[in-house]
Amino acid sequence: MTTVKVYGPGCKRCETTAEMVREAAGKLGLEVEVEKVTDPKSIAMAGVMSTPGISIDGKLVHAGGLPDKAKLETWLSA
């Protein structure tokens, strides 16, 4: 199972990003565990300077704004 962390304060963009991850995983037939990280210290320690941020299996792949759907699918399938 792939672990995806969505970093952000819980804003609408962060919620949308988490939903985009679930939709992309479903489209690819992948099982993912989506964890929302809202603690500012944890967000900073992950290296996220602009939210929302996304890490997949511990690797930060995106920070700042909504991710591109095609890129999100590429990151998940890698």
C-alpha positions as CSV (number, residue, x, y, z in Angstrom):
1,M,0.0,0.0,0.0
2,T,1.2,3.5,-0.9
3,T,1.3,6.1,1.9
4,V,0.4,9.6,0.8
5,K,0.7,12.6,3.1
6,V,-1.1,15.8,2.3
7,Y,0.5,18.8,4.2
8,G,-1.5,21.8,5.0
9,P,-3.6,23.7,7.6
10,G,-6.8,22.0,6.5
11,C,-7.9,24.6,4.0
12,K,-10.2,24.0,1.0
13,R,-7.2,23.5,-1.3
14,C,-5.8,20.9,1.1
15,E,-9.1,19.0,1.2
16,T,-9.3,19.2,-2.6
17,T,-5.7,17.9,-2.9
18,A,-6.5,14.9,-0.7
19,E,-9.6,14.1,-2.8
20,M,-7.6,14.4,-6.0
21,V,-5.1,11.8,-4.6
22,R,-8.0,9.4,-3.8
23,E,-9.5,9.9,-7.3
24,A,-6.2,9.4,-9.1
25,A,-5.4,6.3,-7.0
26,G,-8.9,4.9,-7.8
27,K,-8.4,5.6,-11.5
28,L,-5.1,3.7,-11.4
29,G,-6.5,0.9,-9.3
30,L,-4.0,1.6,-6.5
31,E,-4.6,1.3,-2.7
32,V,-3.4,4.4,-0.9
33,E,-3.5,5.5,2.6
34,V,-4.0,9.3,2.7
35,E,-2.8,11.1,5.8
36,K,-3.5,14.7,6.4
37,V,-0.7,16.5,8.3
38,T,-1.9,19.8,9.8
39,D,0.7,20.5,12.5
40,P,2.8,23.5,11.4
41,K,6.0,22.1,12.9
42,S,5.6,18.8,11.1
43,I,4.8,20.6,7.8
44,A,8.0,22.6,8.2
45,M,10.1,19.6,9.1
46,A,8.9,17.9,5.9
47,G,10.4,20.8,3.9
48,V,7.0,22.1,2.7
49,M,7.3,25.9,2.4
50,S,4.0,26.4,0.6
51,T,0.9,24.4,1.1
52,P,-0.6,22.1,0.1
53,G,2.3,19.7,-0.1
54,I,2.3,16.0,-1.0
55,S,4.7,13.2,-0.1
56,I,4.4,9.7,-1.5
57,D,6.1,7.0,0.6
58,G,8.2,9.6,2.4
59,K,9.4,11.5,-0.7
60,L,8.1,15.1,-1.1
61,V,6.8,15.4,-4.7
62,H,4.8,18.7,-4.6
63,A,4.4,21.9,-2.7
64,G,2.2,24.9,-3.3
65,G,-1.2,25.0,-5.0
66,L,-3.3,22.2,-6.5
67,P,-1.2,19.5,-8.3
68,D,-1.6,18.8,-12.0
69,K,-3.8,15.6,-12.4
70,A,-1.5,14.0,-14.9
71,K,1.6,14.6,-12.8
72,L,-0.3,13.2,-9.7
73,E,-1.0,10.0,-11.6
74,T,2.6,9.8,-12.7
75,W,3.8,10.2,-9.1
76,L,1.4,7.6,-7.8
77,S,2.3,5.0,-10.5
78,A,6.1,5.4,-10.1
